[in-house]
Amino acid sequence: MLAAFNRKHPVQESGFTFIEMLATMVLIALIMPVAMHGIALCTTLAGQSERQIEAAGLAKMMLTELVVTQDWQNGDQQGDFGTDWPDYEWSATVSDWTDSTVEQLDVTVYWVAQGAEKEITLSTLVYDTGN
């Protein structure tokens, strides 16, 4: 009796058909390049952001050093950060402000990323004791 029941209602085996597997492979083949491009873009942007944050920190450090030592009074200057930060260079410019007793000090840090020169500038006002 059990054998007769199985013939009337055959049990289907579970699993995926060839078409389902093929469709899955096609979807993966379409999605993977887009996902990999997104990951590569995120990695590139993270690297650029890190370099810009480093440059801002170096500019702040140089700006503070020039103000504390009052080396800004020697006029425009430039240099690098030595072996600790070999990819970065800096320049400092002093310009007049609307008040004759105050000067504007700009420190710009330069670096090269992806074949193009990048820069970030920080500014502050300094009191000119010479006037």
N, CA, C and O atoms as a Tinker XYZ file with bonds, in Angstrom:
   524  protein
     1  N      0.814000   -1.176000    0.000000    73     2
     2  CA     0.000000    0.000000    0.000000    64     1     3
     3  C      0.869000    1.255000    0.000000    63     2     4     5
     4  O      0.556000    2.218000   -0.700000    81     3
     5  N      1.937000    1.259000    0.762000    73     3     6
     6  CA     2.846000    2.396000    0.804000    64     5     7
     7  C      3.506000    2.612000   -0.546000    63     6     8     9
     8  O      3.682000    3.755000   -0.969000    81     7
     9  N      3.872000    1.538000   -1.228000    73     7    10
    10  CA     4.484000    1.654000   -2.545000    64     9    11
    11  C      3.511000    2.270000   -3.542000    63    10    12    13
    12  O      3.925000    3.028000   -4.419000    81    11
    13  N      2.249000    1.963000   -3.421000    73    11    14
    14  CA     1.243000    2.519000   -4.323000    64    13    15
    15  C      1.081000    4.017000   -4.067000    63    14    16    17
    16  O      0.871000    4.793000   -4.999000    81    15
    17  N      1.180000    4.419000   -2.792000    73    15    18
    18  CA     1.050000    5.831000   -2.448000    64    17    19
    19  C      2.202000    6.643000   -3.054000    63    18    20    21
    20  O      1.978000    7.749000   -3.545000    81    19
    21  N      3.413000    6.117000   -3.028000    73    19    22
    22  CA     4.580000    6.816000   -3.563000    64    21    23
    23  C      4.489000    6.977000   -5.073000    63    22    24    25
    24  O      4.995000    7.960000   -5.616000    81    23
    25  N      3.866000    6.048000   -5.753000    73    23    26
    26  CA     3.750000    6.179000   -7.201000    64    25    27
    27  C      2.756000    7.266000   -7.581000    63    26    28    29
    28  O      2.932000    7.934000   -8.600000    81    27
    29  N      1.738000    7.449000   -6.795000    73    27    30
    30  CA     0.744000    8.473000   -7.099000    64    29    31
    31  C      1.269000    9.876000   -6.774000    63    30    32    33
    32  O      0.966000   10.834000   -7.486000    81    31
    33  N      2.041000    9.994000   -5.720000    73    31    34
    34  CA     2.577000   11.289000   -5.278000    64    33    35
    35  C      4.088000   11.179000   -5.116000    63    34    36    37
    36  O      4.582000   10.985000   -4.006000    81    35
    37  N      4.807000   11.299000   -6.199000    73    35    38
    38  CA     6.260000   11.141000   -6.077000    64    37    39
    39  C      6.854000   12.278000   -5.226000    63    38    40    41
    40  O      6.420000   13.427000   -5.306000    81    39
    41  N      7.830000   11.930000   -4.435000    73    39    42
    42  CA     8.509000   12.910000   -3.585000    64    41    43
    43  C      9.542000   13.649000   -4.435000    63    42    44    45
    44  O     10.368000   13.031000   -5.106000    81    43
    45  N      9.482000   14.980000   -4.395000    73    43    46
    46  CA    10.471000   15.767000   -5.128000    64    45    47
    47  C     11.698000   15.968000   -4.249000    63    46    48    49
    48  O     11.588000   16.223000   -3.050000    81    47
    49  N     12.851000   15.851000   -4.860000    73    47    50
    50  CA    14.083000   16.064000   -4.112000    64    49    51
    51  C     14.373000   17.551000   -4.054000    63    50    52    53
    52  O     14.157000   18.276000   -5.025000    81    51
    53  N     14.862000   17.997000   -2.912000    73    51    54
    54  CA    15.179000   19.419000   -2.777000    64    53    55
    55  C     16.540000   19.709000   -3.391000    63    54    56    57
    56  O     17.391000   18.826000   -3.498000    81    55
    57  N     16.731000   20.969000   -3.795000    73    55    58
    58  CA    17.981000   21.393000   -4.415000    64    57    59
    59  C     17.689000   22.466000   -5.445000    63    58    60    61
    60  O     16.539000   22.857000   -5.645000    81    59
    61  N     18.720000   22.928000   -6.084000    73    59    62
    62  CA    18.583000   23.985000   -7.077000    64    61    63
    63  C     18.666000   23.386000   -8.473000    63    62    64    65
    64  O     19.396000   22.427000   -8.723000    81    63
    65  N     17.905000   23.974000   -9.358000    73    63    66
    66  CA    17.967000   23.531000  -10.748000    64    65    67
    67  C     19.145000   24.215000  -11.427000    63    66    68    69
    68  O     19.717000   25.166000  -10.896000    81    67
    69  N     19.492000   23.728000  -12.583000    73    67    70
    70  CA    20.592000   24.317000  -13.352000    64    69    71
    71  C     20.286000   25.762000  -13.703000    63    70    72    73
    72  O     21.182000   26.605000  -13.664000    81    71
    73  N     19.053000   26.063000  -14.041000    73    71    74
    74  CA    18.649000   27.430000  -14.408000    64    73    75
    75  C     18.804000   28.364000  -13.205000    63    74    76    77
    76  O     19.281000   29.490000  -13.349000    81    75
    77  N     18.404000   27.900000  -12.030000    73    75    78
    78  CA    18.554000   28.729000  -10.836000    64    77    79
    79  C     20.034000   29.005000  -10.543000    63    78    80    81
    80  O     20.397000   30.130000  -10.200000    81    79
    81  N     20.862000   28.014000  -10.674000    73    79    82
    82  CA    22.301000   28.191000  -10.463000    64    81    83
    83  C     22.886000   29.143000  -11.499000    63    82    84    85
    84  O     23.700000   30.003000  -11.163000    81    83
    85  N     22.481000   28.996000  -12.744000    73    83    86
    86  CA    22.968000   29.860000  -13.811000    64    85    87
    87  C     22.544000   31.309000  -13.582000    63    86    88    89
    88  O     23.340000   32.227000  -13.778000    81    87
    89  N     21.300000   31.518000  -13.170000    73    87    90
    90  CA    20.808000   32.867000  -12.894000    64    89    91
    91  C     21.588000   33.503000  -11.738000    63    90    92    93
    92  O     21.905000   34.692000  -11.785000    81    91
    93  N     21.893000   32.727000  -10.718000    73    91    94
    94  CA    22.668000   33.225000   -9.582000    64    93    95
    95  C     24.069000   33.633000  -10.017000    63    94    96    97
    96  O     24.573000   34.677000   -9.604000    81    95
    97  N     24.692000   32.816000  -10.845000    73    95    98
    98  CA    26.043000   33.130000  -11.326000    64    97    99
    99  C     26.046000   34.399000  -12.167000    63    98   100   101
   100  O     26.977000   35.199000  -12.071000    81    99
   101  N     25.024000   34.594000  -12.986000    73    99   102
   102  CA    24.937000   35.801000  -13.813000    64   101   103
   103  C     24.774000   37.026000  -12.927000    63   102   104   105
   104  O     25.424000   38.045000  -13.163000    81   103
   105  N     23.920000   36.947000  -11.910000    73   103   106
   106  CA    23.744000   38.077000  -10.996000    64   105   107
   107  C     25.039000   38.414000  -10.265000    63   106   108   109
   108  O     25.388000   39.586000  -10.123000    81   107
   109  N     25.744000   37.399000   -9.807000    73   107   110
   110  CA    27.021000   37.631000   -9.136000    64   109   111
   111  C     28.017000   38.270000  -10.095000    63   110   112   113
   112  O     28.761000   39.173000   -9.712000    81   111
   113  N     28.031000   37.806000  -11.331000    73   111   114
   114  CA    28.954000   38.368000  -12.318000    64   113   115
   115  C     28.638000   39.830000  -12.613000    63   114   116   117
   116  O     29.543000   40.600000  -12.933000    81   115
   117  N     27.380000   40.224000  -12.512000    73   115   118
   118  CA    27.002000   41.624000  -12.746000    64   117   119
   119  C     27.284000   42.500000  -11.533000    63   118   120   121
   120  O     27.682000   43.655000  -11.683000    81   119
   121  N     27.086000   41.969000  -10.345000    73   119   122
   122  CA    27.211000   42.766000   -9.122000    64   121   123
   123  C     28.659000   42.905000   -8.656000    63   122   124   125
   124  O     29.029000   43.958000   -8.137000    81   123
   125  N     29.468000   41.898000   -8.823000    73   123   126
   126  CA    30.847000   41.918000   -8.303000    64   125   127
   127  C     31.685000   43.082000   -8.827000    63   126   128   129
   128  O     32.339000   43.738000   -8.017000    81   127
   129  N     31.710000   43.379000  -10.114000    73   127   130
   130  CA    32.525000   44.520000  -10.567000    64   129   131
   131  C     32.084000   45.846000   -9.953000    63   130   132   133
   132  O     32.921000   46.686000   -9.625000    81   131
   133  N     30.785000   46.034000   -9.797000    73   131   134
   134  CA    30.284000   47.267000   -9.192000    64   133   135
   135  C     30.700000   47.340000   -7.727000    63   134   136   137
   136  O     31.129000   48.392000   -7.252000    81   135
   137  N     30.576000   46.241000   -7.020000    73   135   138
   138  CA    30.971000   46.216000   -5.610000    64   137   139
   139  C     32.473000   46.448000   -5.452000    63   138   140   141
   140  O     32.892000   47.187000   -4.561000    81   139
   141  N     33.271000   45.835000   -6.292000    73   139   142
   142  CA    34.725000   46.003000   -6.209000    64   141   143
   143  C     35.131000   47.441000   -6.540000    63   142   144   145
   144  O     36.045000   47.985000   -5.920000    81   143
   145  N     34.456000   48.054000   -7.511000    73   143   146
   146  CA    34.738000   49.460000   -7.834000    64   145   147
   147  C     34.400000   50.356000   -6.637000    63   146   148   149
   148  O     35.140000   51.290000   -6.326000    81   147
   149  N     33.288000   50.069000   -5.975000    73   147   150
   150  CA    32.910000   50.839000   -4.787000    64   149   151
   151  C     33.930000   50.704000   -3.668000    63   150   152   153
   152  O     34.259000   51.688000   -3.006000    81   151
   153  N     34.428000   49.502000   -3.455000    73   151   154
   154  CA    35.442000   49.280000   -2.422000    64   153   155
   155  C     36.737000   50.005000   -2.777000    63   154   156   157
   156  O     37.368000   50.611000   -1.910000    81   155
   157  N     37.133000   49.946000   -4.044000    73   155   158
   158  CA    38.358000   50.642000   -4.476000    64   157   159
   159  C     38.208000   52.147000   -4.313000    63   158   160   161
   160  O     39.152000   52.819000   -3.896000    81   159
   161  N     37.046000   52.682000   -4.634000    73   159   162
   162  CA    36.804000   54.113000   -4.490000    64   161   163
   163  C     36.868000   54.528000   -3.023000    63   162   164   165
   164  O     37.461000   55.555000   -2.693000    81   163
   165  N     36.264000   53.741000   -2.152000    73   163   166
   166  CA    36.303000   54.042000   -0.715000    64   165   167
   167  C     37.730000   54.006000   -0.181000    63   166   168   169
   168  O     38.106000   54.843000    0.639000    81   167
   169  N     38.513000   53.056000   -0.633000    73   167   170
   170  CA    39.906000   52.953000   -0.200000    64   169   171
   171  C     40.707000   54.168000   -0.650000    63   170   172   173
   172  O     41.502000   54.710000    0.118000    81   171
   173  N     40.500000   54.595000   -1.888000    73   171   174
   174  CA    41.191000   55.779000   -2.412000    64   173   175
   175  C     40.813000   57.027000   -1.624000    63   174   176   177
   176  O     41.684000   57.809000   -1.244000    81   175
   177  N     39.527000   57.215000   -1.380000    73   175   178
   178  CA    39.076000   58.387000   -0.632000    64   177   179
   179  C     39.578000   58.373000    0.804000    63   178   180   181
   180  O     39.883000   59.428000    1.361000    81   179
   181  N     39.666000   57.210000    1.404000    73   179   182
   182  CA    40.199000   57.118000    2.764000    64   181   183
   183  C     41.667000   57.532000    2.795000    63   182   184   185
   184  O     42.099000   58.224000    3.717000    81   183
   185  N     42.436000   57.109000    1.790000    73   183   186
   186  CA    43.841000   57.504000    1.707000    64   185   187
   187  C     44.000000   59.002000    1.518000    63   186   188   189
   188  O     44.855000   59.623000    2.148000    81   187
   189  N     43.177000   59.589000    0.649000    73   187   190
   190  CA    43.236000   61.032000    0.432000    64   189   191
   191  C     42.863000   61.799000    1.695000    63   190   192   193
   192  O     43.482000   62.810000    2.026000    81   191
   193  N     41.857000   61.314000    2.385000    73   191   194
   194  CA    41.434000   61.956000    3.624000    64   193   195
   195  C     42.531000   61.893000    4.679000    63   194   196   197
   196  O     42.773000   62.865000    5.394000    81   195
   197  N     43.187000   60.749000    4.769000    73   195   198
   198  CA    44.277000   60.602000    5.727000    64   197   199
   199  C     45.412000   61.578000    5.424000    63   198   200   201
   200  O     45.959000   62.198000    6.336000    81   199
   201  N     45.764000   61.715000    4.152000    73   199   202
   202  CA    46.833000   62.645000    3.771000    64   201   203
   203  C     46.443000   64.088000    4.093000    63   202   204   205
   204  O     47.276000   64.869000    4.553000    81   203
   205  N     45.189000   64.440000    3.854000    73   203   206
   206  CA    44.741000   65.798000    4.126000    64   205   207
   207  C     44.744000   66.081000    5.629000    63   206   208   209
   208  O     45.095000   67.185000    6.045000    81   207
   209  N     44.362000   65.113000    6.436000    73   207   210
   210  CA    44.394000   65.283000    7.889000    64   209   211
   211  C     45.828000   65.434000    8.382000    63   210   212   213
   212  O     46.101000   66.264000    9.249000    81   211
   213  N     46.748000   64.637000    7.835000    73   211   214
   214  CA    48.162000   64.767000    8.197000    64   213   215
   215  C     48.678000   66.152000    7.830000    63   214   216   217
   216  O     49.378000   66.783000    8.622000    81   215
   217  N     48.338000   66.630000    6.636000    73   215   218
   218  CA    48.789000   67.947000    6.184000    64   217   219
   219  C     48.240000   69.054000    7.078000    63   218   220   221
   220  O     48.955000   70.004000    7.396000    81   219
   221  N     46.989000   68.941000    7.480000    73   219   222
   222  CA    46.400000   69.948000    8.367000    64   221   223
   223  C     47.109000   69.951000    9.724000    63   222   224   225
   224  O     47.352000   71.014000   10.296000    81   223
   225  N     47.435000   68.784000   10.227000    73   223   226
   226  CA    48.164000   68.702000   11.489000    64   225   227
   227  C     49.556000   69.310000   11.384000    63   226   228   229
   228  O     50.011000   70.003000   12.294000    81   227
   229  N     50.230000   69.044000   10.263000    73   227   230
   230  CA    51.558000   69.617000   10.053000    64   229   231
   231  C     51.481000   71.137000    9.908000    63   230   232   233
   232  O     52.338000   71.854000   10.423000    81   231
   233  N     50.458000   71.628000    9.210000    73   231   234
   234  CA    50.291000   73.076000    9.057000    64   233   235
   235  C     50.031000   73.727000   10.408000    63   234   236   237
   236  O     50.571000   74.794000   10.700000    81   235
   237  N     49.214000   73.095000   11.224000    73   235   238
   238  CA    48.942000   73.633000   12.565000    64   237   239
   239  C     50.212000   73.658000   13.398000    63   238   240   241
   240  O     50.475000   74.626000   14.112000    81   239
   241  N     51.002000   72.587000   13.304000    73   239   242
   242  CA    52.251000   72.519000   14.058000    64   241   243
   243  C     53.205000   73.644000   13.617000    63   242   244   245
   244  O     53.799000   74.318000   14.458000    81   243
   245  N     53.348000   73.842000   12.309000    73   243   246
   246  CA    54.255000   74.871000   11.802000    64   245   247
   247  C     53.745000   76.266000   12.134000    63   246   248   249
   248  O     54.533000   77.147000   12.481000    81   247
   249  N     52.441000   76.477000   12.033000    73   247   250
   250  CA    51.854000   77.768000   12.372000    64   249   251
   251  C     52.116000   78.093000   13.842000    63   250   252   253
   252  O     52.492000   79.217000   14.175000    81   251
   253  N     51.923000   77.128000   14.701000    73   251   254
   254  CA    52.173000   77.320000   16.135000    64   253   255
   255  C     53.651000   77.613000   16.394000    63   254   256   257
   256  O     53.987000   78.503000   17.176000    81   255
   257  N     54.522000   76.864000   15.737000    73   255   258
   258  CA    55.960000   77.078000   15.927000    64   257   259
   259  C     56.380000   78.477000   15.484000    63   258   260   261
   260  O     57.155000   79.139000   16.173000    81   259
   261  N     55.875000   78.927000   14.341000    73   259   262
   262  CA    56.241000   80.261000   13.848000    64   261   263
   263  C     55.728000   81.365000   14.764000    63   262   264   265
   264  O     56.401000   82.379000   14.951000    81   263
   265  N     54.552000   81.176000   15.331000    73   263   266
   266  CA    53.992000   82.186000   16.230000    64   265   267
   267  C     54.747000   82.202000   17.553000    63   266   268   269
   268  O     55.103000   83.272000   18.046000    81   267
   269  N     54.995000   81.036000   18.132000    73   267   270
   270  CA    55.653000   80.962000   19.438000    64   269   271
   271  C     57.088000   81.483000   19.366000    63   270   272   273
   272  O     57.517000   82.238000   20.238000    81   271
   273  N     57.824000   81.088000   18.339000    73   271   274
   274  CA    59.216000   81.535000   18.209000    64   273   275
   275  C     59.323000   82.917000   17.583000    63   274   276   277
   276  O     60.408000   83.497000   17.547000    81   275
   277  N     58.222000   83.446000   17.094000    73   275   278
   278  CA    58.141000   84.736000   16.393000    64   277   279
   279  C     59.012000   84.762000   15.134000    63   278   280   281
   280  O     59.421000   85.830000   14.680000    81   279
   281  N     59.292000   83.580000   14.575000    73   279   282
   282  CA    60.028000   83.510000   13.313000    64   281   283
   283  C     59.222000   84.060000   12.147000    63   282   284   285
   284  O     59.789000   84.333000   11.089000    81   283
   285  N     57.919000   84.229000   12.312000    73   283   286
   286  CA    57.099000   84.787000   11.247000    64   285   287
   287  C     57.543000   86.208000   10.902000    63   286   288   289
   288  O     57.295000   86.684000    9.794000    81   287
   289  N     58.199000   86.885000   11.847000    73   287   290
   290  CA    58.641000   88.259000   11.612000    64   289   291
   291  C     59.796000   88.328000   10.613000    63   290   292   293
   292  O     60.140000   89.413000   10.144000    81   291
   293  N     60.403000   87.174000   10.280000    73   291   294
   294  CA    61.488000   87.145000    9.294000    64   293   295
   295  C     60.975000   87.182000    7.862000    63   294   296   297
   296  O     61.770000   87.113000    6.925000    81   295
   297  N     59.679000   87.288000    7.674000    73   295   298
   298  CA    59.110000   87.351000    6.326000    64   297   299
   299  C     58.738000   85.980000    5.802000    63   298   300   301
   300  O     58.641000   85.009000    6.553000    81   299
   301  N     58.528000   85.922000    4.479000    73   299   302
   302  CA    58.116000   84.666000    3.851000    64   301   303
   303  C     59.196000   83.607000    4.006000    63   302   304   305
   304  O     60.386000   83.893000    3.878000    81   303
   305  N     58.764000   82.379000    4.283000    73   303   306
   306  CA    59.689000   81.266000    4.504000    64   305   307
   307  C     59.120000   80.014000    3.852000    63   306   308   309
   308  O     57.942000   79.952000    3.501000    81   307
   309  N     59.983000   79.023000    3.701000    73   307   310
   310  CA    59.532000   77.722000    3.203000    64   309   311
   311  C     60.488000   76.646000    3.684000    63   310   312   313
   312  O     61.601000   76.936000    4.124000    81   311
   313  N     60.041000   75.401000    3.596000    73   311   314
   314  CA    60.887000   74.292000    4.019000    64   313   315
   315  C     60.152000   72.979000    3.900000    63   314   316   317
   316  O     59.102000   72.882000    3.264000    81   315
   317  N     60.732000   71.966000    4.529000    73   315   318
   318  CA    60.096000   70.652000    4.559000    64   317   319
   319  C     60.041000   70.178000    6.006000    63   318   320   321
   320  O     60.460000   70.894000    6.916000    81   319
   321  N     59.533000   68.995000    6.211000    73   319   322
   322  CA    59.370000   68.464000    7.559000    64   321   323
   323  C     60.397000   67.380000    7.877000    63   322   324   325
   324  O     60.216000   66.605000    8.816000    81   323
   325  N     61.464000   67.329000    7.101000    73   323   326
   326  CA    62.550000   66.391000    7.367000    64   325   327
   327  C     62.173000   64.956000    7.040000    63   326   328   329
   328  O     61.254000   64.697000    6.263000    81   327
   329  N     62.897000   64.038000    7.645000    73   327   330
   330  CA    62.701000   62.621000    7.351000    64   329   331
   331  C     61.428000   62.058000    7.984000    63   330   332   333
   332  O     60.961000   60.992000    7.582000    81   331
   333  N     60.864000   62.757000    8.965000    73   331   334
   334  CA    59.631000   62.274000    9.588000    64   333   335
   335  C     58.438000   62.362000    8.634000    63   334   336   337
   336  O     57.564000   61.495000    8.639000    81   335
   337  N     58.412000   63.410000    7.820000    73   335   338
   338  CA    57.315000   63.634000    6.872000    64   337   339
   339  C     57.910000   64.022000    5.517000    63   338   340   341
   340  O     57.775000   65.173000    5.103000    81   339
   341  N     58.557000   63.101000    4.826000    73   339   342
   342  CA    59.294000   63.458000    3.604000    64   341   343
   343  C     58.411000   63.866000    2.427000    63   342   344   345
   344  O     58.905000   64.493000    1.490000    81   343
   345  N     57.141000   63.534000    2.446000    73   343   346
   346  CA    56.271000   63.840000    1.308000    64   345   347
   347  C     55.627000   65.216000    1.387000    63   346   348   349
   348  O     54.896000   65.610000    0.478000    81   347
   349  N     55.891000   65.949000    2.459000    73   347   350
   350  CA    55.235000   67.237000    2.672000    64   349   351
   351  C     56.249000   68.372000    2.689000    63   350   352   353
   352  O     57.362000   68.223000    3.195000    81   351
   353  N     55.845000   69.513000    2.124000    73   351   354
   354  CA    56.628000   70.748000    2.185000    64   353   355
   355  C     55.702000   71.859000    2.656000    63   354   356   357
   356  O     54.480000   71.734000    2.582000    81   355
   357  N     56.292000   72.944000    3.140000    73   355   358
   358  CA    55.486000   74.036000    3.644000    64   357   359
   359  C     56.039000   75.374000    3.181000    63   358   360   361
   360  O     57.210000   75.497000    2.822000    81   359
   361  N     55.167000   76.370000    3.201000    73   359   362
   362  CA    55.591000   77.762000    2.976000    64   361   363
   363  C     54.750000   78.642000    3.893000    63   362   364   365
   364  O     53.592000   78.344000    4.185000    81   363
   365  N     55.363000   79.724000    4.334000    73   363   366
   366  CA    54.681000   80.678000    5.204000    64   365   367
   367  C     54.780000   82.055000    4.566000    63   366   368   369
   368  O     55.852000   82.478000    4.134000    81   367
   369  N     53.661000   82.738000    4.515000    73   367   370
   370  CA    53.639000   84.109000    3.982000    64   369   371
   371  C     52.991000   85.027000    5.013000    63   370   372   373
   372  O     52.059000   84.651000    5.724000    81   371
   373  N     53.518000   86.232000    5.063000    73   371   374
   374  CA    52.995000   87.249000    5.964000    64   373   375
   375  C     52.451000   88.375000    5.093000    63   374   376   377
   376  O     53.128000   88.857000    4.184000    81   375
   377  N     51.228000   88.786000    5.383000    73   375   378
   378  CA    50.611000   89.868000    4.603000    64   377   379
   379  C     49.944000   90.871000    5.544000    63   378   380   381
   380  O     49.634000   90.561000    6.694000    81   379
   381  N     49.734000   92.074000    5.025000    73   379   382
   382  CA    49.120000   93.142000    5.822000    64   381   383
   383  C     47.660000   92.815000    6.112000    63   382   384   385
   384  O     46.982000   92.132000    5.344000    81   383
   385  N     47.209000   93.327000    7.242000    73   383   386
   386  CA    45.822000   93.206000    7.643000    64   385   387
   387  C     45.238000   94.598000    7.673000    63   386   388   389
   388  O     45.982000   95.568000    7.521000    81   387
   389  N     43.957000   94.738000    7.858000    73   387   390
   390  CA    43.336000   96.070000    7.843000    64   389   391
   391  C     43.865000   96.961000    8.959000    63   390   392   393
   392  O     43.947000   98.177000    8.786000    81   391
   393  N     44.220000   96.391000   10.079000    73   391   394
   394  CA    44.811000   97.129000   11.187000    64   393   395
   395  C     46.329000   97.064000   11.024000    63   394   396   397
   396  O     46.879000   95.983000   10.812000    81   395
   397  N     47.005000   98.193000   11.119000    73   395   398
   398  CA    48.448000   98.219000   10.860000    64   397   399
   399  C     49.267000   97.486000   11.926000    63   398   400   401
   400  O     50.436000   97.181000   11.688000    81   399
   401  N     48.688000   97.201000   13.083000    73   399   402
   402  CA    49.438000   96.496000   14.122000    64   401   403
   403  C     49.266000   94.979000   14.042000    63   402   404   405
   404  O     49.834000   94.244000   14.850000    81   403
   405  N     48.492000   94.520000   13.078000    73   403   406
   406  CA    48.204000   93.092000   12.940000    64   405   407
   407  C     48.620000   92.621000   11.558000    63   406   408   409
   408  O     48.424000   93.324000   10.567000    81   407
   409  N     49.189000   91.441000   11.499000    73   407   410
   410  CA    49.581000   90.815000   10.226000    64   409   411
   411  C     48.847000   89.481000   10.086000    63   410   412   413
   412  O     48.486000   88.853000   11.081000    81   411
   413  N     48.636000   89.066000    8.858000    73   411   414
   414  CA    48.055000   87.742000    8.611000    64   413   415
   415  C     49.177000   86.787000    8.261000    63   414   416   417
   416  O     49.973000   87.055000    7.360000    81   415
   417  N     49.240000   85.672000    8.973000    73   415   418
   418  CA    50.238000   84.636000    8.735000    64   417   419
   419  C     49.531000   83.425000    8.134000    63   418   420   421
   420  O     48.638000   82.849000    8.754000    81   419
   421  N     49.933000   83.044000    6.930000    73   419   422
   422  CA    49.385000   81.875000    6.245000    64   421   423
   423  C     50.463000   80.814000    6.149000    63   422   424   425
   424  O     51.578000   81.097000    5.711000    81   423
   425  N     50.142000   79.595000    6.552000    73   423   426
   426  CA    51.034000   78.450000    6.379000    64   425   427
   427  C     50.341000   77.480000    5.437000    63   426   428   429
   428  O     49.229000   77.022000    5.700000    81   427
   429  N     51.017000   77.175000    4.335000    73   427   430
   430  CA    50.482000   76.245000    3.345000    64   429   431
   431  C     51.361000   75.011000    3.311000    63   430   432   433
   432  O     52.586000   75.113000    3.238000    81   431
   433  N     50.737000   73.849000    3.366000    73   431   434
   434  CA    51.439000   72.570000    3.275000    64   433   435
   435  C     51.088000   71.948000    1.928000    63   434   436   437
   436  O     49.919000   71.889000    1.546000    81   435
   437  N     52.117000   71.484000    1.209000    73   435   438
   438  CA    51.964000   70.890000   -0.119000    64   437   439
   439  C     52.345000   69.417000   -0.076000    63   438   440   441
   440  O     53.221000   69.014000    0.689000    81   439
   441  N     51.679000   68.616000   -0.904000    73   439   442
   442  CA    52.038000   67.221000   -1.112000    64   441   443
   443  C     51.511000   66.788000   -2.474000    63   442   444   445
   444  O     50.652000   67.453000   -3.054000    81   443
   445  N     52.020000   65.690000   -2.972000    73   443   446
   446  CA    51.597000   65.170000   -4.269000    64   445   447
   447  C     50.777000   63.908000   -4.036000    63   446   448   449
   448  O     51.204000   62.996000   -3.328000    81   447
   449  N     49.597000   63.869000   -4.639000    73   447   450
   450  CA    48.719000   62.698000   -4.544000    64   449   451
   451  C     48.146000   62.419000   -5.920000    63   450   452   453
   452  O     47.569000   63.307000   -6.548000    81   451
   453  N     48.299000   61.203000   -6.386000    73   451   454
   454  CA    47.792000   60.761000   -7.684000    64   453   455
   455  C     48.283000   61.671000   -8.815000    63   454   456   457
   456  O     47.535000   61.991000   -9.739000    81   455
   457  N     49.535000   62.076000   -8.724000    73   455   458
   458  CA    50.160000   62.860000   -9.771000    64   457   459
   459  C     49.804000   64.337000   -9.778000    63   458   460   461
   460  O     50.228000   65.062000  -10.678000    81   459
   461  N     49.047000   64.797000   -8.809000    73   459   462
   462  CA    48.663000   66.211000   -8.751000    64   461   463
   463  C     49.086000   66.798000   -7.402000    63   462   464   465
   464  O     49.011000   66.139000   -6.365000    81   463
   465  N     49.531000   68.049000   -7.447000    73   463   466
   466  CA    49.928000   68.705000   -6.203000    64   465   467
   467  C     48.685000   69.164000   -5.448000    63   466   468   469
   468  O     47.803000   69.815000   -6.006000    81   467
   469  N     48.639000   68.815000   -4.188000    73   467   470
   470  CA    47.546000   69.211000   -3.298000    64   469   471
   471  C     48.098000   70.180000   -2.274000    63   470   472   473
   472  O     49.304000   70.214000   -2.030000    81   471
   473  N     47.225000   70.965000   -1.678000    73   471   474
   474  CA    47.665000   71.905000   -0.649000    64   473   475
   475  C     46.546000   72.186000    0.329000    63   474   476   477
   476  O     45.364000   72.031000    0.023000    81   475
   477  N     46.955000   72.604000    1.519000    73   475   478
   478  CA    46.023000   73.058000    2.539000    64   477   479
   479  C     46.666000   74.257000    3.226000    63   478   480   481
   480  O     47.866000   74.254000    3.502000    81   479
   481  N     45.866000   75.279000    3.499000    73   479   482
   482  CA    46.383000   76.508000    4.097000    64   481   483
   483  C     45.649000   76.805000    5.392000    63   482   484   485
   484  O     44.420000   76.752000    5.453000    81   483
   485  N     46.418000   77.118000    6.427000    73   483   486
   486  CA    45.875000   77.588000    7.692000    64   485   487
   487  C     46.378000   79.003000    7.916000    63   486   488   489
   488  O     47.517000   79.329000    7.582000    81   487
   489  N     45.522000   79.840000    8.483000    73   487   490
   490  CA    45.866000   81.248000    8.693000    64   489   491
   491  C     45.579000   81.660000   10.126000    63   490   492   493
   492  O     44.734000   81.082000   10.810000    81   491
   493  N     46.314000   82.683000   10.557000    73   491   494
   494  CA    46.057000   83.293000   11.853000    64   493   495
   495  C     46.491000   84.750000   11.788000    63   494   496   497
   496  O     47.208000   85.161000   10.876000    81   495
   497  N     46.056000   85.497000   12.743000    73   495   498
   498  CA    46.479000   86.900000   12.855000    64   497   499
   499  C     47.519000   86.986000   13.969000    63   498   500   501
   500  O     47.372000   86.372000   15.026000    81   499
   501  N     48.561000   87.754000   13.712000    73   499   502
   502  CA    49.630000   87.920000   14.691000    64   501   503
   503  C     49.835000   89.408000   14.933000    63   502   504   505
   504  O     49.667000   90.237000   14.038000    81   503
   505  N     50.199000   89.716000   16.159000    73   503   506
   506  CA    50.434000   91.097000   16.545000    64   505   507
   507  C     51.845000   91.497000   16.183000    63   506   508   509
   508  O     52.810000   90.852000   16.595000    81   507
   509  N     51.964000   92.550000   15.419000    73   507   510
   510  CA    53.270000   93.005000   14.955000    64   509   511
   511  C     53.832000   93.996000   15.984000    63   510   512   513
   512  O     53.372000   95.134000   16.078000    81   511
   513  N     54.824000   93.549000   16.748000    73   511   514
   514  CA    55.429000   94.402000   17.766000    64   513   515
   515  C     56.412000   95.392000   17.178000    63   514   516   517
   516  O     56.868000   96.298000   17.876000    81   515
   517  N     56.747000   95.237000   15.903000    73   515   518
   518  CA    57.716000   96.133000   15.258000    64   517   519
   519  C     57.129000   97.473000   14.869000    63   518   520   521
   520  O     57.887000   98.421000   14.664000    81   519
   521  N     55.820000   97.600000   14.757000    73   519   522
   522  CA    55.186000   98.866000   14.330000    64   521   523
   523  C     54.806000   99.708000   15.501000    63   522   524
   524  O     54.265000  100.800000   15.327000    81   523
